[in-house]
Amino acid sequence: MSSKTITPRLVGLDLAVGSDKSAVIRELAGRVVAEGRATDADALFEDAWAREQKDETGLPGGIAIPHAKSVAVTVPSLAFARLKPGVDFGASDGPADLVFLIAAPADAAEAHLAVLSKLARSLMLDEFTAGLRAATSAEEVVALVDEAIGESEAGAESARAADVADDSPAASGDPASGTATPTGLLIDGRPARIVAVTSCATGIAHTFMAADALTAAGKSAGIDLVVEPQGSSGYQALPQSVIDAADAVIFANDVDVREEARFAGKPVVRTGVKSGIEKPRELIAEAVAVAADPNGARVQASSGPAQSAAPQDASWGRKIQRILLTGVSYMIPFVAGGGLLIAISFLPFLGGYGIALAHGTDGVNNAVYTLQHYAIWNLPPEGLGYYLGAIAFEIGSVSLGFLVPALAGYIAFAIADRPGIAPGFVAGAIAVFMNAGFLGGLIGGLLAGFAAWLIGRPAVPRWLRGLMPVVIIPLGASIIASGLMLLILGAPIAWLMTQLTGFLNSLTGAGAIALGVILGLMMCFDLGGPINKVAYAFAVAGLAQQTDASFQIMAAVMIAGMVPPLGMALASTVLYRRGFTQVERENGAAAWLLGASFISEGAIPFAAADPLRVIPANLVGGAVAGGLAMAFGVESRAPHGGVFVFFAIDPIWGFLLALAAGTVVTALVVVALKRFAAPRRAATLAAEDAADASAEPALV
């Protein structure tokens, strides 16, 4: 098998494959497999098709470059088809007759990605595409491509010279070279100075084509334009002096701009990477216009996930969802770590489950070297084991105490980046202080984040920029968010939490099974959200009563909370793998441990991707688990830990049976809904897969 990136057998000239671009991609994927460079044509097609569904790969000039990283690919390859007639790949000027499939291994080395990016840059050259259209044989096409990517003797020298340019800033050339600059592109009587950053999802093709298109347009317009392509093979950051001297910045990106804070305060034009390829002149004109507009968009001093990661046209619902999930993801380690430490403290040879109420100040007023009445041979509450259990309980309790402040802090971080963290934590602490609980922290985090974001929006003098993220933004946002919580919002939220808790208490005598069903529904509705936390807080608070009823409520809540991630894990990794995307299957593998540990948030990725099927399945399974737990009289003296606190659960058979029933019911319901309630087709699932999705065989 040839080590060259392209071979004659990977080339098809004047092919007629109909009008469906999927047929073109399948044809080229089949050629890659037939040449022994990939193991599965269907898998390669699905990965390339997923990329195509995210953003069509047709380009002006009759070109299309479907591409993907795939675990099915073993050798980096280019497959080429010259079509007759052309096929529509979504370009603005009509069908494509020159199609390259760029196939890279999922773990492609930087050198391989750099070779593939050279092809993308060559496609911007008219002489290269003209040569492809005029070629009379596959060997002639291979020779043209080899020279373009530096794999022929003639092209090796030029390729070595271009290696540095592949990942380095691409300068437009000196404006003083004689090119006349249009009056509309002058700033203060001189040619505009613009910097740009380009990046796409795979970092192979569009990244460098957009860089070259902007560079060429800047040179043609006689302005000073420098581009930083952020490709998969790495990137070389623009010198800060170049950024500081720029009048404006163009972000042509489909993914996050790396180190965006370098451009803080600069007038900015944000767009997708394909716009950088298709309309570079318009972007340059827009950048000059925004530079002259005092009210134009600016790169925020605290540019964070909300600015760089979310698509410009994303709905507010999507943005808020992403913000809340960011807060939850950062909060989970506090909950999991703290809960498991508390569970460890309940071990019989340490403090036993009674330590939650009886440890007093043992863990605070002693140190190992000051112990007096503790001895390793004594039993609790006087042994060394009891002391160590008290220490574990204290650490776990303090960790859980960060739950609401951490949630609020990282919700604010998702909106305003680092300047939002401090006011978010403060607003969360105020929510705890006012007994507003989880819901108060959620609202406080949103208030703090948006306050920090708004304070950071106005352009400020350069001498003040250094103070903005460390003093001015945190101070102002803390005053606004925490002030609103204390003066207006905290009391109503605390009242609402009290009413919800009182409602649950009123159900205690109305029937244990009914209460278990209600608690199960609450635990599974929003997966760590306000309703889930009300049920959990109700159960944890009841532990102080040390009654059989309080232990049973705790068990029902814990079992029901374990069901959603375990049910999704069972469905996505065992029962119905082909009904889930690769990313969901990977999340399912992780959800086994998360569910076993009583971390309901492990099911959030599934609910976010397919809420109309996943949430009802969770509710049914949670209701079954909660009702059975109460029917079996299962008691849990541990507030967290899942199966890892088996020693604090009685009877263990009832715990396992209720958990298994809820898990199986959830899995079966979600599988039934996915198969029979508007099932997603294979192409849709492929489009939802990540760029590095693997096409593993389904079990069903």
Disulfide bonds with the S-S distance in Angstrom:
none
